[in-house]
Amino acid sequence: MSIAAQIDDLSFTHPGTDLPALERVSLTIPAGESVALLGPSGAGKTTLLALLDGRLRGWSGRVSVLGAPLDPDQPPPRVRRPDSGFVFQEFALVERSTVLRNVLNGRLGRMPPLRALLGSPTAHDLEIARAALADCGIGDLAGRRVDSLSGGQRQRVAIARCLAQEPRLILADEPVSSLDPARAGEILSLLTGAARARGATALFSSHQPDLARRFAQRIIGIRGGRIVFDVPTPELNEAATADLYRETEPMPGTGLRAVS
Ligand SMILES: Nc1ncnc2c1ncn2[C@@H]1O[C@H](COP(=O)(O)OP(=O)(O)OP(=O)(O)O)[C@@H](O)[C@H]1O
């Protein structure tokens, strides 16, 4: 089995905080699968995705992404960075730029540094960007400014930008939480379908167990920074999902909820 991410005994506390956001996490994410990360607010989903994206420093444990170990003290080398692509909940697009320009930004990491600095794409970059737009069903929007688009269209642009990067691992942080249910299904179908078509691995976080079931082959439950289950989708039962999202009892007399 080829492995997209291997995590052993990973712990991390955000600077300036006391409680770990991730605690003794161990996980294996097989290459080529679509995997959902479920868990309540504050569970550690964003932290785990950012860490796999090489954006956090000062963690402990061992983490390998696409066969290369991450260094807890250094960002990944530039040549490896485009291998993992990130889709953000709030799209993170350049609002006043065109759709095509935004998607071409996904090519920057694949360009030699001087070309990236000048922002001058080659014909090959343009070809890849246009193919990504077409795959996302928005070829006709190439010349539109992003700030004239709907939320669903913006997320398609963000996915196209990620695909233009030609990543082998696609990390997506609640990519559909701002969309209506129909749009959310379309976008997750697009994201996981595009990953599958490219032989890439997709790891997305969500608050919606039904969407995770529909679009992920594997579901990981995280709560309080710890993995509470990691199962093939058909094995996920209602009780485990309900327990993941259970409310803790208020602590007597305080109105506060106990951390479990
Ligand atoms: N930049 C930060 N600085 C300090 N603490 C942070 C930071 N980001 C997250 N945390 C803390 O780390 C813990 C995990 O947060 P994280 O955002 O990873 O959870 P999440 O599962 O993604 O939540 P949500 O579903 O609400 O996005 C929380 O206790 C949160 O308050």
Residues whose N, C-alpha, C, O or C-beta is under 5 A from the ligand:
A	BS01	LIG	H14 P15 T17 A21 G39 P40 S41 G42 A43 G44 K45 T46 T47
